[in-house]
Amino acid sequence: MKILLLGKNGQVGWELQRSLAPLGDLIALDRHMVDGLCGDLSDLEALRATIRRVKPDVIVNAAAYTAVDKAESEIELADRVNGLASQVLAEEVTALGAWLIHYSTDYVFSGQGSSPWQESDSVAPVNHYGASKLSGEEAIIASGCKHLIFRTSWVYGARGNNFAKTMLRLAADRETLNVIADQIGAPTGADLIADVTALAIQQIMQRPQLGGLYHLVAGGEVSWHGYASYVIDFAKAHGETLAVTEINPIATTAYPTPARRPLNSRLNTQKLRDNFSLHLPDWQSGVTRMLREVLNK
């Protein structure tokens, strides 16, 4: 099996390089041209030419425009990378009879209420990033190509920047932190997403009827405030010297951003767990593992 991975240096892409390697011949690209192959989703023609040259059995698209606030002003670029490029990928895998594995977001929903979103719920993005990701989903589904779309949220990786590292850095210098307490979701490790992706690819090759749209997040739920508290408590319990003594819960309205954020980022993963016979661990287990790596504990 030949697999083309796009976005190899992102949080999820980095982990996918590990999880996909045992499945077959893996060609992993980032935005830079290598040996005439281009993984830049903003260059649609070069992307199309690359796919035609590689002729993969599976394309795993872990590349995206993810600058949520910038997307409010860089509308055309966000639409090109998240929307139009998805259409190109869908057209090319259809011509090849290949599979497209794609990642989307809870931002396609309104962010209202308190029930975990199901795959069949109505979509209503609250910002342009969400709208651009939704247009990508719709292009893939409308194409009729063989696909798996995983909607996820609150993604972190041990490599690169993440919320936990930011909290630890701030907690080292500040006695008081203010953290949003009315947005609820499940911190989800890039490693978990990559491992589930590899398992799912193996299963769809045997049972193509499993293709479709799925929600993929870790188990449980927490606010950003609860997440920060967990991280800092863990660090203190494992010998880190931190200045912080108070973590204040604040409302989203107290921290205005160019793009609106959903308050309810909960995703219902029942369909994924049932169809692929998977257990998704609670968010704490992944965060703990990441913190042990970051803190070398």
Secondary structure, DSSP 8 states (H G I E B T S, - for coil): -EEEEE-TTSHHHHHHHHHHGGGSEEEEE-SS-BTTB---TT-HHHHHHHHHHH--SEEEE------TTGGGT-HHHHHIIIIIHHHHHHHHHHHHT-EEEEEEEGGGS---SSS-B-TTS----SSHHHHHHHHHHHHHHHHT-EEEEEEE-SEE-SSS--HHHHHHHHHHH-SEEEEE-S-EE--EEHHHHHHHHHHHHHHHHH-GGG-EEEE---BS-EEHHHHHHHHHHHHHHTT------EEEEE-GGGS--SS---SB--B--HHHHHHHT----BHHHHHHHHHHHHHT-
